Structures are given as structure tokens and as C-alpha cells.
């Protein structure tokens, strides 16, 4: 019984180890959505904006501290006139703001607008990351899918040049046609060699934007693209309205306008009075003797009262600060108008580029279907022996190239769709 148990235990360990090994060598798939999440997770510039938003939250809390009790403890040692001994005074002071025209609530509102601006800047950057990663993903996916066509082209080119060499040896191919075959082979092989560089460029760009090693020799990932069957478009004016209403850049400038307005009003209100409760309690002692001991308690004094503070003049510092912030408000208003015009142009450009890409796709679809039908006919002819294997391989290569061309057209349309979605802040 024990031997059987031991054998079962060893078998289980070996089995689990083999499964683990298979899982480690398994090719992982990466979707576009997962790539975007990697871009969000590891982009240091986005993290910097997120930390800035956190800092703004603390500024809000700091502003509200002005309405909480303010307490301080002071120790003061001195020699009074007419005395020989050192005197020591300990004072506990407290104050509580009751009302001020330039109050902490106003500072909190200003800080709140600052946090909103920071969050909207974060959203703007996230939209940019998403657009960049999605487009880079599609280009890397295109190069991945091109591999089948490239392999077929390589095989076809090698078979053709081999057949040409054989014909040349049998004097069935003249010098001119031999040079034509050599030139065609060189051209096809250059396409095969260039493909490696094109693939590496596309993959490295995706890795850069996600800050993740995706295509390492140890852990290769296969990109998986779920093609959207329906392209969502509306009337151009509706797209423009949607973009201006939802783009975080516009919202950020609107929040900045409101912030500068609140800030300007706050500095104007500093010239108005504030009311608060103030109080203190102090203990004064005389220090004598060689050891510095307290020999006599002089007095304990305390007071509490209502105080009014009024800043009649500060040399115009806050007045000029208020005017500065008002000028910044007007500047932000102009920037908002300029940004809205720029967004309108971006929407129009991406809208017409998508429209052009859709028309090209519709036009090429008929040619694609015709090429597919042509390949199926050649396949039937090969199966019944009407055409040679080399002719069929060349036909198959042309069909695979046509498939890649068709995929390129669809990828181009998808990128144009992404650009329009980005221009409308992904609110379509």
C-alpha cells in the first residue's frame, strides 16, 4: 500500500512539473485592450500626472485647515529692567476664525478646481496613450499577419529561380529571360529581408509605448485583434459637438477659467475684514540660584476676546495679484477658443480620412472577392492536372499577397476609426 502511494506521489510530482513546463513555454496572446492597459500601467508620464492629482487633494485639505483651531506654545526667556535674575515666560495661544471674506472655504474651492484640472490633464494623457497604443498594436498585428505571405513569397521565389536555373542548363531559357528571372528573384528576396526590419520596428514601437517586453525570444506573444464589423459614424457636426463637449482639454481650460476667477476674487476680498476668537494663557517665572532652579512664581495671566482684523493697505500687492489672475483668466478664455478650433479641425480631418478609407475598402472588396474566386478556380485546375505545381504555387502566393493587401486596407480603416474616436474623446 505504501509503495503504491509513493509511486502515485512521484507520478503526481512529475505530472505537475510537466504541466508547469508546458505552461511556461506556451505562447501567450495579447489583445488590443490588454496592450492599452499595459500602456496605462507602466507609462511613467501618466504616473507623474497621477501623483500630481494626489498632491492637489492634499492642497484641498490644507486649505480647510484655516477653519480649524490654531494653537501654539511659546517659551520666552528674558531679563526685565530693574531685575537681576532671568525670567522665563511660557505662553499658550489659541485662535479660531469665525468669518472672513477671504476665507478657507474660498481657498478650498480654488484647490478643488486645481485638482479637477490635474485629473483632466491625466484624462487627456490617457486618451493620447490609448490612441498611440491602439495604432501601434494594429501595425504590429499587420506585420505579424504578413509572415504567412512573406514565407509563401520566399518559397515561391526559391522554386521559381530553381526552375529557371534548370531551364537555363537545358538551354530552354535565353540570356534575357534568365536576367529577368534573376532580377525578379532579387526583388522578392529583398522584400523578404526588409520584412524583418519592418516587423522589428513595429514591435519595438509597441513595446516602447507599453514599456513592456512583449516579443522577447523567451516569451513571444501573439497579437489578437477582434476586428470591428461595424464602423460607427455620425453626422460631422454631431462629431464636432461631441468632441468639444467631451474633450478633457476643453474641460480643463473651463476649470482653469473658473479657478482664476475664484482666485482673483479671493485676493480682492483680502481687503475686507475678518472676525475671530483669540485667547492666551501665560506663566512667568523668575529663575535664580546657581543651579538655575525656579525660586518664585511671579504670575499666571490669561485673556480671551473677539478680534477683528482689517487689511487697509498692503502697498497694493494683493490688488495687483488680483489683476494678474484676472488677466490669466482672459488668457485661458482665449486658449479655450483656440483649442476648440483645433479640436474642430482634428475631427474634420479624421472624419474625412475615415470616409476616404471606407470608400477605398468598399472599392477593394470587389477586387478581393474576385481574386479569391480566381484562386479557387486555379486550385481546381491544379487538382485535375491542368496546371503545374509551380504555377499553382505562384497563384497561391499571389492570393496570399492579396489577402495581406486586403488586411492592410482594413487595418488602415481601423486606424482612421481610432483617430476619429480619439478626436471625439472616445465618446462616439
N, C-alpha and C positions, 0 to 999 in steps of 0.2 A: 504494500500500500504506500509505504514511504517512498519507494523507488518510483512508482507511478506519479506520485505528487511532485517529486523532484524533477522528473522528465517534463511534466506539464509546466512547471515553473520555468525551466530553461527554455522550453519552446515558446512560452509567452514572452520572455525577455527578447529572444531573437526576433520574434514576430513584430513586437513593438518597435524594436530598433530598425527593422527593415522598413516599416511604415514611416517612421520618422525620417529615415534617409530619403525615401521617395518624396516625402512632403518638402524636404529641403531642396531637392532638385526639380521640383515641379515648377513649370513656367507660370508665373502669375499674370493675371490680366489687370489692366488699368483702364478705367473708364474716364471719360472727359470730366464728369462730376468729381471723381476722386482726385484727378490731377488739379482741379481748381481748389479743392480743399487743401491739398499739399501746398499750393501757392499761398493760400491764406495762412497756413500753419507755420511755415518756415521763412516767410519774407520778413527780413529784419526791418525794412522801412515801414511795414504795416505795424509791427510790434512797437516801433518808436511812437507812432501815432496813438496806439492804444495806451501806452504809458502816459502820453500827454493828456489823454482823456481822464485817466486816473488822477493825474495831478490837478486837473481842473475840478474834479469832485472834491478834493481836499480844500481847494480855494473857496468853494461854496461853504464848507463847514467853518473855515477860518472867518469868513465874513459874518456868520451868525454869532460868533463869539463876542461881538460887541454888545449884544443884548444880555449877556450873562454877567454875573457879579465879578468885578475886578478887585482882587485882593493882593496887597503887597506888604512885606515885612522889611523894615529898615533898621539898621543899627548905626548910631552916630556917636562917636567919642570926641570930646572937646574940652577945652579949658575955658571956663567963664571968667569974665572980668571981675577982679577982686577976690578970686579964689586961687588956692594953691594946688588943690587936688584935681585929678582927672575926673570928668563927669561922663557918664555913659547914658545914652537915651535909646530906648527901643520903642519903635512906633509901628503899630499895625493899622494900615489904612484900607478902606474899602469904599467902592463906589458902584452905583447901579444906575445905568442910563434909563430914564423914563421915556423921553421923547426927543427926537431930533429930526429936523427937516432933511438933513443928510444923514440918514440912519443906516444901521447894519442891514435892514431889510432891502434897502436900495442896493447896497453892495452885494447882497446875496443874489438879487435879480441880475445884476451885471455879471457876476460869476457864473450864474446859471446859463446865460447867453454864451459865455465863453466855453462852457462845457458842451453846449449844443453845437457850436462852431467846430470844436475839436472832433466831436462824433461825426459830423457831416464830412469833415475832411477825411476821416477814417473811411466813411462810406464811399467817398469819391475814389480813394486809392483802391478799395476792394473792387469797385467796378472796373478800374483800369487793370488790376491783376487778373480778374476773370476774363476780360476781353483778350488780353495778351496770352494767357494760358490756353484758352479755347482755340485761338487761331494757331498757336504753336502746336497744340495737340493734333489738330486737323492736318497740318503739314507733315508732322512726323508720322501720322497714320497713313497718309498718302504714300510716303516713301516706304513704309512697311509693306503696304499692299502692292507696291511696284515690284517687289522682289520676284514674284511669280513671272511677271512679264520680262524682267531682266534675265532671269535664269533661262527662260524659253528663248529669248533673243540670243543669248550666249550659245546655247546648244544648237540653235538653228544656224548661226554664223559658222560654227565649227564644222557642222555637217556639210554646209554649202562649200566652204573652202576645201574640205577634204575631197568632195566630189569634183570640184574644179581641178584640183591637183591630179586626180586620177584621169580626168578627161584630157588634161594637158600632156600627160605621159603617153596617152594613146593617140596624140595629135588630133583630138576631136575638138580642141579649143585653140583658137588662134591667139596671137600675142595681145591684140587689142582687148578681146573679151577676157583674157586672163588678167590683164591690168584692171579691168572693170571689176572683176570678182575680188581681186586683192584690195582695191580701194573700198569696196562695199564691206569687206570683212574688217578692215581697219576702222571704218566708221562705226560699225556695230560694236566692235570691241572697245572703242573709246567711250561709247555710251555706257557700256557695262562698267568700265573703270571709273567714269565720272560719277556713277550712281553711288559708289561707296562714300565719296566725299559729300555728295548731296544728302545722303542718309545721315551721316555723322553730324553735319551742320544742323539739320532739323532736330535730331535727337539731343544734341548739346544745348540747343536753344530751349527746348522743353525742360531739360534738367536745370538750366540756369534760372528759368522763371519759377520753377517749383523748389529750387535749392535742394534737390533730392537726386541721388544716383539711381536712375531708373534702368539704364541699359548697360550695366556692368557685365563683364564676362561671367561672373559668378552668379548673378541674379538678373537674368534678362526678363523683361516684362513685355507682354503682348498687349498692344493697344486695342481697345474695343470701342467702336463708335456705333452708337444707336442712331442711325440716320432718321431724321425727322421727315415724315412723309408729307407733312403739310407746312407750307411756308405762310406764316401769319403776317399779313399786311393790311393796313387800313388806308383811308384817305390821307394824303400827305399832310394836310392841315391838322388832322387829328393827331398824327405822329408828332408834329411840331408842338402842339398844345400839351400833349402828354409829356414830352421831353422837358419843356420849360417848367411844367408843374412839378416834375419828379426828380430832375437832376439835382444831386446834392450840392453842386457848385452854386446854383441859384439860391437854394435854401440857405446855404452858408452865408452868402452875401446879404440876404434878407435879415438873417440873425445878426450879422455884423452891423447893419444899419440900425437895428433896434438897440444893440449893445452900445454903440457910440451915442445914440440919443439919450439912453439912460445915464451913461457916464457923464455926458455934458450937463444934464440936469442935476446930477449929484453934486458936481463941483459948484454949480450956481447956488445950490441950497446950503453950501458950507457957510455962506454969508448970513444965514438965518440962525436964530438962537436954538440952543438945546437945553433940556432940563434933566437933572439927575439928582440922586441922593448921594451925599458924601459923608463919610464919618471916619473917625480915627480914635485910637486909644494909645497913649504913650506912657512909658515908665522911665523916670530919670533917676539915676543912682549916682552917688559920689564914691569914687574909688580911692582908698587910702592904704597906708601901710607898705611895708617893703615887699610883701607877697602879692600885692595887687588885690587884696580882698575888699569886698563891699562892706563898709563900716556904717553907712547910714542910707536909708531910703528917703530920698527927697520928696517925690510926689508922683501920683498917678493922675493923669488928666485924660479926659475923653470928650468928644463932641460929635454931634450928628446934625445934619441940616439939609435943606433943599438948596441946590445950586443951579444957577443959570449961567450958561456960557454963550458969549456972543462975539463972533469974529467980525469986528467992524472993518478992519483993514489988514491985509497981509501983503501990501505992496502990489496988489493986482495979480498975484501968482495964480490963484485959483480961477480968476476971471479969464486970464489968458489960456489957462488949461482947458476951460470950458469951450472957448472959441476954437482951440486946436481940435478938440474932439468933434465939434460941430463941422469943421472943415473935413475931417476924416469921414464923417457920416455922408457928406455930399460926395466925397471921392468914392465911397462904397456904392452909392446910388448910381454913379456913372459906370462903375465897373460892372454892376448888375445889368445895366442896359447893354454894355458891350458883350458880356458873357452870354446874354440871351440871344444876341445877334449871331455870335459864334456858334452857339448850340443849334440855332435855326439852320445855319449853313451846313453843319455836320449832319443834321438829319436829312436835309435835302440831298447832300452828296451821297450818303449811304443809301438813301431811298432809291435814287436813280441808278446807282451801281447795282443794287439788288434787282431792280427791274430789268436792267440790261442782262444780268447773269441769268435770270429766269427765262428771258427770251432766247438766249443762247442755248440753255438747257433744253427748252422745248424744241428748238430747231434741230439740235443734235440727237434728240431722242429717236427721231425717224431714221436718221442715218445709222444709229446704234442698232436699232431693230433690224434694219436691212443687212448690216454686217453680221449680225447673229444668224439670220436666215441663210446668208451666203456660206457661213462656216458649217452649218448643219447639212447643207447640200454637198459641200466638198467632203464632209465626213462620210456621207452615204456613198459617194463615188469611190472613196478610198476603200470602204468596206467591201464593195463589189469588184474592186480591182481596176477601176477606170483611170485612177491617177496613182502616181508613185508615192512611196512613203516620204521622200524628201519634199515633194510638192505639198503633201498633206501637212508635214511639219511646218513648212513655210506659211501655209494657210492658217494653221493653229497659232503660230507666232503672231501673225497679223491680227487675228481675232483677240488674242490676249492683250496686244497693244491697244486695240480699240476699246477693250474693257477698261484698261487703265486710263485712256483718254476720257472715257465716259465718267469714271470715278473722279478724275481731275476736275471735270466740269461740275460735278455735284459738290465736291469739296469747295470749289470757288464760290458756288452759290451759298453754301453753308457759312463760309467766312463773311460774305456780304450780309447774310442774315444776322450773324453775330454782331457785326459792326452797327447795324441798324438797332438791334436790341440794346447795345451799349449806348448809342446816341440817345435812346429813349429811357435810359437808366433801368433797363430790363423791366419796364412796366407795360410792354405791349401785350 
